[in-house]
């Protein structure tokens, strides 16, 4: 493996067998969940919005909606979309537009960069030991005054503990400090909640060296599990929407993993 990312670490923790199917066996996904598609289209639309603003271009809500429609279409190109019970494409896209309308009314004001790529060594901040592999990812948005922002769509509102333990924010903070030799002043999480009337909630938090060290040890154990070939199914509420239900059901047949 060439690197670790937030997506890889989270997926291994959620279900190591799904990690194997996706990243090692490279089994094509037969469908894409509507939630994942919506999140991707919202993220792309907001990124476009801020790039236009940074370039001094005017942005109307109608233009933003047109970008969203194009982004939504692109989500359907490579895989069939699967909707949850009670959902359909119209309901999901209307919800997406309502979320973007909320953001259009009250966006981040000082964004200086979006989709900022990083690829840094994974190093223990206490002992300076290296895992011998890089951490790769993207900052969703970077504001002036060294503030990092993450955009997220979810089915229910996060609480303060979830925000404090949010792995991606820890990774963002760690990566920023590794890149610039100073911590970000603030981490923002802008959450779009898929309620009947969509909500937009902003959380603010920070991270410490202790958080970095905990993350390093978590990443080291995930890496050890992957390299040792430790993969097994983990039953949870996520199983009902899993793209790999069929190969998972066959797991263990004839002693195969």
MARTIKOL-23086 format. One line per 10 residues: number of its first residue (from 0); their letters; for each residue x, y, z of C-alpha. Coordinates in pm, 1 decimal. Example, Ala and Ser with C-alpha at 12.3 -4.5 7.8 and 13.67 -1.06 7.14 Angstrom:
<nodes>
0 = AS = 1230.0 -450.0 780.0; 1367.0 -106.0 714.0 .
</nodes>
This chain:
<nodes>
0 = XXXXXXXXXX = 0.0 0.0 0.0; 122.4 346.2 -88.6; -43.4 555.5 182.7; -313.6 575.3 448.5; -609.6 812.5 439.2; -898.2 906.8 663.8; -1133.2 700.4 446.1; -913.1 391.8 468.0; -866.4 413.7 844.7; -1235.6 473.9 910.2 .
10 = XXXXXXXXXX = -1341.9 191.4 679.8; -1102.8 -56.5 840.4; -1238.8 38.4 1184.3; -1600.4 7.8 1064.8; -1550.0 -327.2 890.7; -1208.8 -467.2 803.7; -1361.3 -713.0 554.1; -1522.3 -428.9 359.6; -1181.4 -260.8 356.6; -1036.9 -574.8 197.6 .
20 = XXXXXXXXXX = -1311.4 -593.2 -65.3; -1269.4 -225.8 -157.9; -896.5 -157.0 -132.9; -726.2 -496.1 -176.0; -959.3 -712.8 -384.3; -1081.7 -404.8 -576.7; -1430.4 -552.7 -614.0; -1649.4 -309.4 -812.6; -1940.8 -170.9 -614.7; -2274.8 -267.9 -772.5 .
30 = XXXXXXXXXX = -2439.9 52.8 -651.5; -2378.6 381.3 -472.4; -2582.1 490.6 -172.1; -2784.9 810.3 -213.6; -2626.6 958.7 99.6; -2277.5 922.3 -42.6; -2388.4 1070.5 -373.5; -2555.4 1366.3 -202.5; -2247.7 1434.3 10.1; -2024.7 1427.6 -297.0 .
40 = XXXXXXXXXX = -2247.2 1665.1 -494.1; -2279.7 1907.6 -199.6; -1902.7 1910.0 -146.9; -1828.4 1971.7 -516.1; -2086.0 2250.6 -534.8; -1949.0 2430.9 -228.4; -1594.2 2396.5 -359.3; -1702.2 2554.0 -690.2; -1882.3 2833.3 -500.1; -1568.2 2931.7 -309.8 .
50 = XXXXXXXXXX = -1337.8 2905.9 -610.9; -1564.9 3147.5 -796.0; -1561.9 3383.5 -498.3; -1182.0 3367.9 -474.1; -1156.0 3450.6 -843.7; -1379.6 3754.2 -799.2; -1669.8 3606.6 -993.7; -2028.2 3670.2 -899.3; -2230.7 3366.5 -790.7; -2607.7 3344.5 -793.0 .
60 = XXXXXXXXXX = -2813.4 3077.6 -623.0; -2939.9 2965.9 -963.3; -2581.8 2911.7 -1083.8; -2505.2 2714.9 -770.1; -2810.4 2495.8 -830.1; -2698.2 2430.4 -1188.6; -2355.9 2318.3 -1064.2; -2528.6 2092.1 -812.7; -2740.4 1934.2 -1087.2; -2426.7 1866.6 -1292.8 .
70 = XXXXXXXXXX = -2244.6 1723.7 -990.0; -2543.6 1507.6 -904.1; -2551.8 1372.9 -1258.8; -2181.9 1285.2 -1237.3; -2253.9 1080.7 -924.3; -2481.0 856.7 -1133.8; -2239.8 796.3 -1420.1; -2026.2 518.3 -1272.6; -2280.3 335.4 -1055.9; -2651.6 286.4 -1000.8 .
80 = XXXXXXXXXX = -2786.5 496.3 -713.7; -2970.1 316.5 -436.5; -3219.8 513.4 -228.7; -3332.1 439.9 124.6; -3690.5 352.0 205.8; -3911.4 656.6 155.5; -3652.7 830.4 -62.6; -3643.1 895.5 -433.9; -3423.4 1105.4 -658.0; -3649.6 1407.8 -650.9 .
90 = XXXXXXXXXX = -3666.0 1417.3 -270.0; -3289.8 1384.4 -234.3; -3207.1 1650.2 -492.9; -3462.8 1892.5 -345.8; -3299.7 1837.3 -6.8; -2959.6 1906.0 -160.8; -3079.6 2235.9 -304.0; -3228.1 2335.6 31.4; -2892.9 2263.6 199.3; -2707.5 2473.4 -57.5 .
100 = XXXXXXXXXX = -2960.1 2755.2 -19.8; -2887.8 2760.2 353.8; -2516.7 2774.6 286.3; -2557.3 3043.4 18.9; -2729.5 3261.3 279.0; -2455.4 3215.6 538.4; -2129.0 3085.1 387.2; -1778.3 3091.7 527.9; -1655.2 3442.8 458.8; -1275.8 3412.1 451.1 .
110 = XXXXXXXXXX = -1195.6 3100.3 248.3; -855.7 3126.0 78.3; -824.6 2770.0 -58.7; -1038.1 2460.1 -117.4; -957.0 2092.0 -171.9; -599.8 2142.8 -50.9; -402.1 1820.8 -101.2; -156.9 1692.8 159.9; 76.1 1392.4 163.6; 288.5 1379.0 477.3 .
120 = XXXXXXXXXX = 485.1 1121.4 679.5; 301.0 955.2 966.6; 521.7 1039.5 1264.4; 462.6 1001.5 1637.1; 472.4 1359.8 1770.6; 613.4 1243.4 2104.8; 891.5 1006.3 2000.9; 936.1 1119.4 1638.2; 913.1 756.6 1523.6; 776.8 703.6 1172.1 .
130 = XXXXXXXXXX = 534.2 439.7 1048.8; 715.6 437.9 716.5; 403.1 535.3 526.8; 244.0 866.2 434.8; -91.7 1011.9 531.1; -279.4 1151.2 232.4; -593.1 1359.9 206.0; -750.3 1697.8 133.7; -854.7 1992.4 348.1; -1209.7 2076.7 236.9 .
140 = XXXXXXXXXX = -1146.1 2447.2 292.7; -881.5 2666.8 453.8; -978.7 3007.9 586.0; -758.7 3304.2 661.1; -616.8 3311.4 1014.9; -525.4 2941.2 989.3; -873.0 2791.9 1022.3; -963.6 2458.7 860.9; -1320.6 2367.5 766.2; -1484.5 2032.3 693.2 .
150 = XXXXXXXXXX = -1826.5 1987.9 529.3; -2040.2 1689.4 621.2; -2391.6 1562.5 545.5; -2554.2 1337.5 804.2; -2882.1 1187.8 911.5; -2876.9 1332.3 1262.8; -2703.9 1613.0 1448.7; -2367.5 1535.0 1604.1; -2306.7 1605.4 1971.5; -2003.5 1771.3 2132.5 .
160 = XXXXXXXXXX = -1830.0 1441.9 2205.9; -1865.1 1321.7 1847.3; -1712.7 1646.8 1725.2; -1423.6 1614.8 1970.0; -1360.5 1254.4 1860.0; -1411.9 1321.1 1488.6; -1116.9 1145.1 1327.4; -1103.8 1355.6 1012.5; -1070.0 1678.1 1211.3; -784.1 1523.5 1408.6 .
170 = XXXXXXXXXX = -616.8 1422.7 1082.2; -666.3 1773.8 941.3; -509.2 1934.8 1247.0; -221.2 1687.1 1253.2; -152.5 1733.3 881.1; -166.0 2112.2 904.8; 86.3 2119.3 1187.9; 314.0 1876.4 1006.3; 301.7 2097.5 696.2; 341.6 2438.1 858.0 .
180 = XXXXXXXXXX = 506.0 2359.0 1193.9; 221.9 2522.5 1383.0; -127.7 2408.0 1472.3; -438.6 2551.7 1307.9; -605.4 2809.5 1527.3; -945.6 2646.9 1487.4; -1124.1 2352.1 1328.7; -1475.2 2403.4 1193.4; -1726.1 2133.5 1106.0; -2020.2 2251.6 896.8 .
190 = XXXXXXXXXX = -2285.6 1982.6 919.2; -2585.3 1958.3 687.3; -2848.3 1749.7 864.3; -3100.2 1559.5 651.6; -3411.2 1644.2 852.1; -3751.0 1723.8 698.7; -3636.4 2085.0 682.4; -3258.1 2051.9 639.1; -3043.4 2219.4 902.8; -2694.5 2365.4 879.1 .
200 = XXXXXXXXXX = -2498.1 2359.7 1203.5; -2143.3 2480.4 1264.3; -1920.7 2328.4 1530.9; -1582.2 2461.2 1641.3; -1307.9 2262.9 1810.2; -931.0 2223.0 1843.3; -682.2 1938.8 1888.2; -379.7 1882.5 2113.4; -56.4 1683.8 2092.3; -227.9 1414.3 2299.9 .
210 = XXXXXXXXXX = -491.7 1382.3 2026.4; -216.2 1347.6 1765.5; -42.0 1078.6 1965.8; -365.9 884.2 2008.6; -428.8 911.3 1635.3; -75.8 790.2 1557.5; -123.9 478.1 1769.0; -464.5 416.4 1611.8; -314.4 444.6 1263.1; -27.6 214.4 1359.5 .
220 = XXXXXXXXXX = -267.4 -58.4 1476.6; -481.8 -24.8 1164.3; -168.9 -53.1 951.0; -53.7 -359.0 1146.8; -391.5 -525.1 1094.5; -386.9 -456.1 720.0; -31.1 -579.9 673.9; -104.3 -889.3 882.4; -405.2 -975.3 669.2; -656.0 -941.9 952.8 .
230 = XXXXXXXXXX = -993.5 -898.1 784.1; -1330.6 -1011.3 916.8; -1694.1 -896.9 896.9; -1835.5 -668.5 1161.8; -2212.8 -675.6 1188.8; -2376.4 -338.1 1251.5; -2658.9 -114.2 1131.4; -2434.7 -26.5 835.1; -2475.5 -376.2 690.2; -2822.9 -310.8 547.9 .
240 = XXXXXXXXXX = -2681.9 -53.0 304.9; -2350.3 -225.7 230.7; -2247.0 -263.9 -132.7; -2062.6 -587.4 -55.6; -2344.0 -792.4 98.9; -2303.7 -1077.7 -151.7; -1927.8 -1139.1 -110.3; -1964.0 -1087.0 264.1; -2223.4 -1367.3 281.9; -1977.9 -1594.4 102.6 .
250 = XXXXXXX = -1693.0 -1505.8 338.2; -1549.8 -1811.2 513.9; -1680.1 -2063.8 263.3; -1429.1 -2344.6 213.9; -1193.5 -2173.1 454.0; -1151.8 -1864.4 234.5; -1121.8 -1515.1 380.4 .
</nodes>
